[in-house]
Amino acid sequence: QVQLVESGGGLVQPGGSLRLSCAASGSRFSINDMGWYRQAPGAQRELVTTITRGGSTNYADSVKGRFTNSRDITKNTVDLQMNSLKPEDTAVYSCYAYVYATRRAYWGQGTQVTVSS
């Protein structure tokens, strides 16, 4: 069982920055992909970004050029640097991990990000 704990959410003004962090623990197998999803009120959960063990990243079009996903394989952590934040980025952001050996996906509890003046 993989546990994911996020930190770093909060309230920020439009144009501001926030950094989210996620620490994974409890996996018997290597964690392969990690990343972030978000869910705004009344909306479906959407993929924000993923990163492989090798460091290859994938971003939603809505965040390209503003968000950066990075990972420390040795610590099983993933960080999301969010710049030039917009009100439409307001959502609960959840960390994500996928273990190929067990074909299971895991999500953290989520952290609230609110972009408002």
Secondary structure per residue as TSV (DSSP state, phi and psi in degrees):
chain	resnum	aa	ss	phi	psi
A	1	Q	-	360.0	129.3
A	2	V	-	-101.2	129.3
A	3	Q	E	-105.3	135.0
A	4	L	E	-122.4	128.7
A	5	V	E	-124.2	120.5
A	6	E	E	-98.4	157.0
A	7	S	E	-152.2	161.1
A	8	G	-	107.2	-0.7
A	9	G	-	-72.6	176.7
A	10	G	E	158.5	-164.5
A	11	L	E	-104.5	132.6
A	12	V	E	-143.3	150.8
A	13	Q	-	-78.8	154.8
A	14	P	T	-53.6	137.0
A	15	G	T	90.1	-9.3
A	16	G	-	-83.6	-175.1
A	17	S	-	-130.7	151.5
A	18	L	E	-143.5	153.9
A	19	R	E	-125.5	123.7
A	20	L	E	-101.7	145.4
A	21	S	E	-128.9	151.6
A	22	C	E	-142.0	132.3
A	23	A	E	-117.7	130.3
A	24	A	E	-104.7	144.8
A	25	S	E	-151.2	162.9
A	26	G	-	90.5	1.0
A	27	S	-	-87.2	133.0
A	28	R	S	-79.4	-21.4
A	29	F	S	-115.9	164.5
A	30	S	-	-63.2	137.6
A	31	I	-	-83.9	125.5
A	32	N	-	-88.7	-88.9
A	33	D	E	-83.9	143.5
A	34	M	E	-132.9	164.3
A	35	G	E	171.8	-158.9
A	36	W	E	-138.4	138.4
A	37	Y	E	-115.8	163.9
A	38	R	E	-142.9	154.6
A	39	Q	E	-141.0	117.1
A	40	A	-	-88.3	159.5
A	41	P	T	-57.0	129.3
A	42	G	T	76.1	4.7
A	43	A	S	-118.0	164.4
A	44	Q	-	-78.9	156.0
A	45	R	-	-66.4	137.1
A	46	E	E	-128.6	149.2
A	47	L	E	-73.8	130.2
A	48	V	E	-96.9	-52.2
A	49	T	E	-164.3	150.2
A	50	T	E	-131.6	159.5
A	51	I	E	-144.1	134.4
A	52	T	-	-85.9	173.0
A	53	R	T	-61.5	-30.0
A	54	G	T	-81.0	-5.8
A	55	G	-	96.4	3.6
A	56	S	-	-73.4	134.3
A	57	T	E	-116.8	155.8
A	58	N	E	-138.0	135.0
A	59	Y	E	-127.9	147.4
A	60	A	-	-65.8	145.7
A	61	D	T	-56.0	-34.0
A	62	S	T	-68.5	-16.3
A	63	V	T	-118.3	-4.1
A	64	K	T	-57.5	134.3
A	65	G	T	85.4	-11.5
A	66	R	T	-115.3	-34.2
A	67	F	E	-107.6	144.9
A	68	T	E	-132.3	127.0
A	69	N	E	-102.2	130.6
A	70	S	E	-137.4	159.5
A	71	R	E	-144.8	144.8
A	72	D	E	-116.4	105.4
A	73	I	T	-62.9	-38.5
A	74	T	T	-67.8	-29.5
A	75	K	T	-101.7	-5.6
A	76	N	T	56.2	46.2
A	77	T	E	-122.3	154.6
A	78	V	E	-138.6	139.1
A	79	D	E	-122.1	147.0
A	80	L	E	-124.5	110.3
A	81	Q	E	-90.3	120.2
A	82	M	E	-115.4	116.3
A	83	N	-	-115.4	163.8
A	84	S	S	48.9	48.7
A	85	L	-	-66.7	145.8
A	86	K	-	-120.3	156.8
A	87	P	G	-54.8	-32.9
A	88	E	G	-72.0	-6.2
A	89	D	G	-83.1	-6.8
A	90	T	-	-61.7	124.6
A	91	A	E	-177.5	171.7
A	92	V	E	-90.5	123.8
A	93	Y	E	-101.2	127.2
A	94	S	E	-118.9	135.0
A	95	C	E	-74.2	149.8
A	96	Y	E	-134.6	142.7
A	97	A	E	-142.2	143.1
A	98	Y	E	-128.9	130.3
A	99	V	E	-110.3	112.6
A	100	Y	T	-63.6	-36.9
A	101	A	T	-62.0	-32.5
A	102	T	T	-108.9	-5.8
A	103	R	T	54.5	42.1
A	104	R	E	-123.3	144.8
A	105	A	E	-110.0	148.5
A	106	Y	E	-133.2	148.6
A	107	W	E	-130.8	147.7
A	108	G	-	-80.9	179.5
A	109	Q	-	-72.1	-26.3
A	110	G	-	102.6	154.0
A	111	T	E	-135.4	137.0
A	112	Q	E	-80.3	131.2
A	113	V	E	-119.7	122.8
A	114	T	E	-123.3	124.2
A	115	V	E	-112.3	109.6
A	116	S	-	-158.7	147.4
A	117	S	-	-92.5	360.0
